[in-house]
């Protein structure tokens, strides 16, 4: 669910709406042979919005002559779920909120935290909005061409994030905003750079752009800048070298003195989780309220955090005072679930 989609080398930047529609139709003409509501259910990823999902869903429906929940991220009037566009970003922040509360014994939250975010797509936008809602300060956003970093204490506002979102809908780069007087007065634009070594003092880092976007050197820079929590909104956002740096620091320092790293397989599970909720609504032919879906998402992310945490405590018991490894805990918890199902299905015995 969510992963059976493949990809392409089609670049939508600079293309007309009709060119994008024709590509989506051609793509689904082939993909429809391999997917289905009970076979494999794709979701959108980098560069894919509700518009592209709509084009593909329409072509699937024409060819297969049936309406089913074969894609998630659908439009609200034809089978989509409330909170689905926001789910990965919101879920990421809910997960990190549990990390912060665990380390602080419930005394701290995002309130007052300085948060560095990379990316400027759905995940980054909604993670940023949720951080702001919870009282944090968002210091940065980025895209493939460069990064916008706050020069003062203020950080991004919801209105500025809405402007970033519109630029992305128009398939343009952040440079469109970086050159305006309003943004130049508040942010510096770093061409060809990622934000990690440029944000100054930071408490939380949320890579939300693409894979391998935090290097070993950048991991060291984040630790030096005071970062205590890093969680991946993107898939495989940190290189192995960066993960090694984070894990070594966690093992060498006790509790709140360490940086605590959460892998994408756990921290960004909110997107696929709400894809599952969207499929459930499709199967039941009903729609849940925004509050219902958000509450279910919060519960799923809490379970995800504590599942990884408790599995780590059981199988990779940390030294006294040292935080458990969410990498090991999440890996083992995931493996146990799959291995047990495979055993029950007779794949091994």
Secondary structure, 3 states (H helix, E strand, C coil): CECCCCCCCCCCCCCCHHHHHHHHHHHHHHHCCCCECCCECEECCCCCCHHHHHHHHHHHHHHHCCCCCCEECCCHHHCCCCCCCCHHHHHHHHHHHHHHHHHHCCCCCCCCCEEEECCCCHHHHHHHHHHHHCCCEEEEEEECCEEEEECCCCCCCHHHHHHHHHHHHCCCCCHHHHCCHHHHCCEEEEECCCCCCCCCCCCEEECCCCCCCECHHHHHHHHHCCCCEEECCCCCCECHHHHHHHHHHHHHCCHHHCCEEECHHHHCCHHHHHHHHHHHHHHHCCCCCHHHHHHHHHHHHHHHHHHHHHHHHHHCCCCCCCCCCHHHHHHHHHHHHHHHHHHHCCCCC
